[in-house]
Amino acid sequence: MSDSGPCALSPTHIQGRIAGVILLAAICLTAAAQKGKETNDESERILTLENAWNQAEKNHDTKALTMLLGETFDFTDDDGRYMNKREWLAHITKEEDHFEVLGNSGMAVHQFGNVAVATGVYRSKMGTGRLLSGRFTDVWIQKNGEWKCVASQATLISR
């Protein structure tokens, strides 16, 4: 049997194919890295929105909160109270909560296409009250390029 048939490849041909495969792999890895970077960029955006939410809530800024929340927003407070968007904004408007401290730490964002789940620990203190801490889970939906929070749940872990 001869090695000079139509299926035989010269060493130069083999090297060219290997170089092509390496180039293709590099392109795929670069594309995957860019996709990962886009996800991280969206995570940073969600974290920024979470911080904006705290500032808006602390300042009783219902206009800003309206922009952050989806129309179907549902909130379950750390004491088990449920409020929809209208009820929650009405609660903020009453200015019953006067936060001295309101902030988050240990936040993480997990993105699934146009859905992001933000979790973390919140700390709050009102007036001369104690510093409270709890865990939260917020669900964000991206629609028409805008992120809106559609659900939020808080669980108190210390008084």
N, C-alpha and C positions, 0 to 999 in steps of 0.2 A: 504494500500500500504506500502511495506517495504522499509527502507532505506538501506538494505543490498544487493540490487540487483547489477548486473554487472556494472552499471553506477555510483554507489555511490563512492565517494572519501573520504578517511580518512583525518583528519586535517594535518597529516604529508605529505600526497600526495599533498594537496593543497599548503602547504608551499613550497614544493619542486618546484611546477610549478611556483609559484610567484617568487621564487628565480631565476628560469630559465629565466623568462620574464625580470626580472631586469637585469640579466647578459647580455641578448641579447640587451636590450636597451642601456646598458653601452658600449657594443662593437660598436653598430651603432653610438652612439654619439662620441666615440673616432675616428671612421673612418671619420665621417663628419668633426670633428675638424682638422684631419690631411689633409683632402682635402682642407679645408679653408686655412690651413697653407701653402700648396703648392701654392695656388693662390697668397697669400701674397708674397711668395718667388719670384714668377714670376713678381709680381708688382715691387718689389725692383730691380729686374734685368732690367726691362724696365726703371725705373728711373735712374739707373746707365748708361744705354745706352743713355738716353737723355742727361745726363751730359757729357758723352764722346763725343757726337755729338757737343755740344757747344764748348768744348776744341778743337776738330778737326777743326771746322769751324773757330774759332778764330785764330788758327795756320795755316790755309790754308792747312790742312793735308788731301789731297784727297785720299790717300791710306786708311786711317782710315775711311773716309766717305764712300768709296766704299764698305768697309766691313759692314757698318751699313745699307746701303740702298739696297732695293730689285731692281731687274732688271727693274721692271715696275714702279719705283718710279715716282710720280707726285708731283710737288710743286707749290702751289699758294701763291705768296708773298703778303705782306700786301698792296701793291699798285695795286694788281690784275694781275700782270705778272704771266704767267704760264711757268714752265720749267720742262722738263723730266729729268731723271737722268743724261744723257750725258750733257745736257745744263746747269744743275745746277752745276755739277762738273767743267765744263768749266768756269763758272762764278766764282767759288771758286779759280780755278787755276789762273785767271787773277789778283787775289789779289786786287780787287777794294775796298773791304770792309776791313777796318782796325779797328777792334773792340778794344776799350779801355775797354768796359764793355760788357759782353754777359752772361746772366744767366737766370735761370728760378726760379719761386716760385709758391707756391700754386698748385703744381702738383698733379694730381690724375690719377690712372690707373684703367680702367674697363676691365676685361678680360672675353672673351667669347670663351672658348675652346682655339684654336690656334690663336685667334685674340685678340689683346689688343688695346685699344684706350687710348692714353695719352693726357691729357689736362692740361693747366696751363697758367701762365702769364710769358712772357719774357720781359727782360729789355735789351736794347742795347744802346751803345754810341760809336760813331766813332769819333776819333780825337777830335776836339774842338766843335763838334756838340752837340746838346741837347740829354738828356737822353730820349729815346723812350720806351714806353711800349705797349704791345699788348697781345692778347690771341692767343694760338696756339692749334691745334688739330693734332695729329700724329697717324696714323694707322700702327700698327705693326702686322706682320704675323710670326708665328713660323713654320718653315719647317726644317725637318731633325735636330731638336734640336737647331736650330739657329733662333734668332729673327732678322727680317729685317723690316725696315720702308718702307712702300709702298706708303704712301701718307702723305703730310704735308700741312697744311693751316695756314696762319698767318693773324690776323686782328689787325690793329693798333688801340689802344684806346686812346693814347695821344701823342702829339708831344712836 
